[in-house]
Amino acid sequence: MALTPLNALHQFLAVARHRSFAAAAAELGVSASALSHTVRQLEERLGVPLLSRTTRSVAVTAAGRRLVEQAGPGVAQALGALKEASSQPGTLTGALRLTLPSTALPFVLTPLLASFRERHPQVELDLVVENRKADIVAEGFDAGIRLEEYLERDMVAVRIARPFRFVVVGTPEYLERHGTPVKPKDLLQHDCFTYRSSNTGALLPWDLEKGSRTWRLPVRGAVTTNDERVWLGLAEAGLGLAYVLESQVERQLKAGTLRRVLEEYAASVPGLFLYFPSRAQVSPALRAFLEHARQVLTPPARRKGR
């Protein structure tokens, strides 16, 4: 196929989405060197650098980001239209690429995805589970899932999980050996498994609340990670206290292998929201996913911005 500006644009968008020539080349079925040459030709044609390249990384420049934001949705829609044209009438096709944190898995994957796949088997799902704050526009996601506090103002957000609590838990054996915290500040004397932000690298405090009062405690412990599943396992082994979603430990709480501590100080959060850019044109696949989420999870009405 002869190289055209649209072909080159499509290839550039793949590199911008993956932040990697090798990964984009594998997706497109071309060599990395040919892909690099194509992007350089596009940059020469436009007269601006679209990517910043080093031996270890690929970053999108300001001009490249504008091109992704302005052209990306249109190219994705055109490709989806071509695929839909070849499908059976009435069959929903296309691809849906979502970014979501591991905390969203029990709320989304278990109750929602199996039934969505059964209803729309021709829709391809690309789910990227990571505990960092992704740039859904620059990285080519159709939508993302986050807690409300992490939403940008220019996003449309749809609630997909009702409010829930974060609780502090430990084993009966640990509490017998080290004592049970009675007040929030008591946690500073305990071995608490800490969470390191994948975005900033900072250690995150534990948030507690009671009535109108709130506490942000700089707890410390022997183990720090960016995956709550790690310190949940350590807590179950009796090595310290963990700060987790209450739904994550329902089984252990019922069995008595873990106990809540400071339950009256448990912090509530508004829930999880599926979000996408307000200026983006919603694809049929994303629209179907949103409608299915409303039916299965019965969330409140959509809200725009914050």
C-alpha positions in Angstrom: 0.0 0.0 0.0 1.4 3.4 -1.0 2.2 5.7 1.9 -0.4 8.5 2.3 -0.7 11.1 5.1 -3.6 9.1 6.6 -1.5 5.9 6.6 1.3 7.8 8.3 -1.1 9.4 10.8 -2.4 6.0 11.7 1.1 4.6 12.3 2.1 7.7 14.3 -1.0 7.2 16.5 0.0 3.6 17.2 3.5 4.7 18.3 2.0 7.5 20.5 -0.4 5.0 22.1 2.2 2.4 22.9 5.1 4.9 23.6 7.1 2.3 21.8 8.1 1.7 18.1 8.6 -2.0 18.7 5.1 -2.5 20.3 3.5 -0.4 17.6 5.3 -2.2 14.8 4.1 -5.5 16.2 0.5 -4.3 16.2 0.7 -2.9 12.7 2.7 -5.8 11.2 5.6 -3.7 10.0 9.3 -3.4 11.0 10.3 -0.9 13.7 12.7 0.7 11.3 10.1 1.1 8.6 7.7 2.6 11.2 10.4 5.0 12.4 11.0 6.1 8.8 7.3 6.7 8.2 6.9 8.9 11.4 10.0 10.9 10.4 8.5 11.5 7.0 5.3 12.7 8.6 7.3 15.0 10.9 9.1 16.4 7.9 5.9 17.0 6.0 4.4 18.8 9.0 7.6 20.7 9.9 7.4 19.8 13.6 8.7 17.0 15.8 5.8 14.7 17.0 7.9 12.4 19.1 10.9 12.8 21.4 13.1 9.7 21.1 15.9 8.4 23.3 17.6 5.0 23.3 15.2 3.9 26.1 12.0 5.7 25.6 9.5 7.5 23.3 7.6 10.5 24.4 4.9 12.6 22.6 5.8 16.3 22.1 3.3 19.1 22.5 2.6 19.1 18.8 2.3 15.4 18.8 -0.2 15.5 21.7 -2.3 18.1 19.8 -2.4 15.8 16.8 -3.4 12.8 19.0 -6.2 14.8 20.6 -7.6 16.2 17.4 -7.1 13.3 15.0 -7.1 10.3 17.2 -10.8 10.0 17.8 -11.6 10.5 14.1 -9.1 7.9 13.0 -10.5 5.4 15.5 -14.0 6.1 14.4 -13.1 5.6 10.7 -11.4 2.3 11.5 -14.4 1.2 13.5 -16.8 2.2 10.7 -14.7 0.1 8.2 -14.9 -2.9 10.5 -18.6 -2.4 11.1 -19.3 -2.2 7.4 -18.0 -5.8 7.0 -20.0 -7.2 9.9 -23.5 -8.7 9.9 -26.3 -6.2 10.1 -27.3 -5.5 13.7 -24.0 -6.9 15.1 -22.0 -4.5 17.3 -18.3 -4.6 16.4 -15.3 -2.5 17.2 -12.7 -2.3 20.0 -12.9 -0.8 23.5 -9.6 0.1 25.3 -10.0 0.8 29.0 -7.5 1.7 31.7 -8.5 0.7 35.3 -6.8 0.3 38.7 -6.7 -3.1 40.4 -9.2 -1.8 43.0 -11.8 -1.7 40.2 -11.5 -5.4 39.4 -14.1 -6.7 41.8 -16.5 -4.0 40.8 -16.1 -4.2 37.0 -14.6 -7.5 35.9 -16.7 -9.9 38.0 -20.2 -8.5 37.6 -20.0 -6.7 34.3 -17.5 -8.1 31.7 -18.8 -11.6 31.3 -22.3 -10.5 30.6 -21.1 -7.8 28.3 -19.0 -10.2 26.3 -22.0 -12.6 26.0 -24.2 -9.8 24.7 -21.6 -8.3 22.4 -19.1 -11.1 21.4 -17.7 -9.1 18.4 -16.4 -6.2 20.5 -12.7 -6.6 21.3 -11.8 -5.5 24.8 -8.3 -4.3 25.7 -8.1 -3.8 29.5 -5.0 -2.3 31.0 -4.9 -2.8 34.7 -2.4 -0.5 36.4 -2.3 1.6 39.5 -1.1 4.8 37.8 -3.0 7.8 36.5 -3.0 7.3 32.8 -3.5 10.0 30.2 -6.3 8.4 28.3 -6.1 10.9 25.4 -2.4 10.7 24.7 -2.3 6.9 25.4 -5.2 6.0 23.1 -7.7 4.8 25.6 -11.4 5.1 24.9 -12.1 5.5 28.6 -10.8 4.9 32.1 -12.0 4.0 35.6 -10.9 6.0 38.7 -12.0 7.2 42.0 -13.8 10.6 41.8 -11.0 12.5 43.5 -8.6 11.6 40.6 -10.9 12.8 37.7 -9.9 15.8 35.6 -12.4 18.6 35.3 -12.9 18.3 31.5 -14.0 14.6 31.7 -17.5 13.2 31.5 -17.9 10.7 34.3 -20.4 7.9 34.9 -20.7 6.2 38.2 -20.2 2.4 38.0 -19.8 1.6 41.6 -21.6 2.9 44.7 -19.8 4.4 47.6 -17.6 2.0 49.6 -15.2 2.1 52.6 -11.5 1.6 53.2 -10.9 -0.3 56.4 -7.8 -1.2 58.5 -7.5 -5.0 59.1 -5.2 -7.4 60.9 -5.2 -10.9 62.1 -6.3 -11.9 65.6 -2.8 -13.2 66.2 -1.1 -9.9 65.3 -3.6 -7.9 67.4 -3.0 -10.2 70.4 0.8 -9.7 70.1 0.9 -6.0 69.4 -2.4 -4.7 70.8 -5.5 -3.2 69.0 -5.4 0.4 67.9 -8.0 2.5 69.7 -7.4 5.9 68.2 -6.1 6.8 64.7 -2.7 8.0 66.1 -2.1 4.5 67.5 -1.4 3.3 64.0 1.9 5.2 64.1 3.1 2.6 66.6 2.2 -0.3 64.4 3.8 -2.1 61.4 1.6 -0.8 58.6 2.0 -1.9 55.0 2.4 1.2 52.9 1.4 2.0 49.4 3.7 3.9 46.9 2.0 5.9 44.2 2.9 4.7 40.7 2.6 8.3 39.5 4.6 10.3 42.0 6.6 7.6 43.9 5.4 9.1 47.1 4.2 7.1 50.1 0.4 7.6 50.5 -1.0 8.3 53.9 -3.9 6.4 55.4 -7.1 8.5 55.4 -9.5 8.0 58.3 -12.6 10.0 59.3 -15.3 10.3 62.0 -18.1 12.8 61.6 -16.6 16.0 60.3 -13.0 15.1 61.5 -10.4 13.6 59.2 -7.0 12.2 59.7 -4.1 11.7 57.2 -1.7 9.4 58.9 1.9 9.0 57.6 2.0 5.3 58.7 5.2 3.3 58.1 6.1 -0.4 58.0 8.6 -2.9 56.8 7.0 -3.4 53.4 6.1 -0.8 50.7 4.5 -1.7 47.4 2.2 -0.3 44.7 -0.1 -3.3 44.7 -2.6 -3.8 47.5 -2.8 -7.5 46.9 0.8 -7.8 48.2 0.2 -6.4 51.6 -3.2 -8.0 51.9 -1.4 -11.3 51.7 1.2 -10.1 54.3 -1.6 -9.0 56.6 -3.2 -12.4 56.3 0.1 -13.9 57.3 0.0 -11.8 60.5 2.9 -9.5 59.7 1.1 -6.2 60.1 -1.9 -4.1 59.4 -3.3 -3.3 55.9 -5.6 -0.6 54.6 -7.9 -2.1 52.1 -11.3 -1.9 50.4 -13.8 -3.5 52.6 -15.2 -5.6 49.8 -11.7 -7.1 49.3 -11.8 -8.8 52.7 -15.4 -9.8 53.1 -14.5 -13.5 53.0 -11.7 -13.1 55.5 -13.8 -11.0 57.8 -16.6 -13.6 57.8 -14.2 -16.4 58.5 -12.5 -14.4 61.3 -9.0 -14.7 59.8 -8.9 -10.9 59.6 -10.5 -8.3 61.9 -11.4 -4.7 61.3 -9.8 -2.2 63.7 -10.8 1.5 64.1 -14.0 0.6 62.2 -15.7 3.8 63.5 -13.0 5.7 61.6 -13.4 3.9 58.3 -13.2 6.4 55.4 -15.9 6.3 52.8 -15.3 7.2 49.1 -18.0 8.2 46.5 -17.3 5.2 44.3 -15.7 4.4 41.0 -16.4 6.4 37.8 -15.9 5.5 34.2 -14.7 8.6 32.4 -13.8 9.9 28.9 -13.0 13.3 27.4 -16.0 15.6 27.1 -15.0 16.6 23.5 -14.6 13.0 22.3 -17.2 11.3 20.1 -18.4 8.2 22.0 -17.9 5.1 19.9 -20.7 2.5 19.6 -18.7 0.0 21.6 -18.2 2.5 24.5 -21.9 3.6 24.3 -22.9 -0.1 24.6 -20.6 -0.6 27.5 -22.0 2.4 29.3 -25.6 1.2 28.8 -24.8 -2.3 29.9 -23.1 -0.9 33.1 -26.3 1.1 33.8 -28.4 -2.0 33.5 -26.2 -4.3 35.5 -24.8 -2.0 38.1 -27.8 0.4 38.3 -25.6 3.5 38.9 -27.0 7.0 39.3 -27.3 9.4 36.4 -24.4 10.7 34.4 -22.7 13.9 35.5 -20.3 16.1 33.5 -17.1 17.6 34.9 -16.7 18.0 38.7 
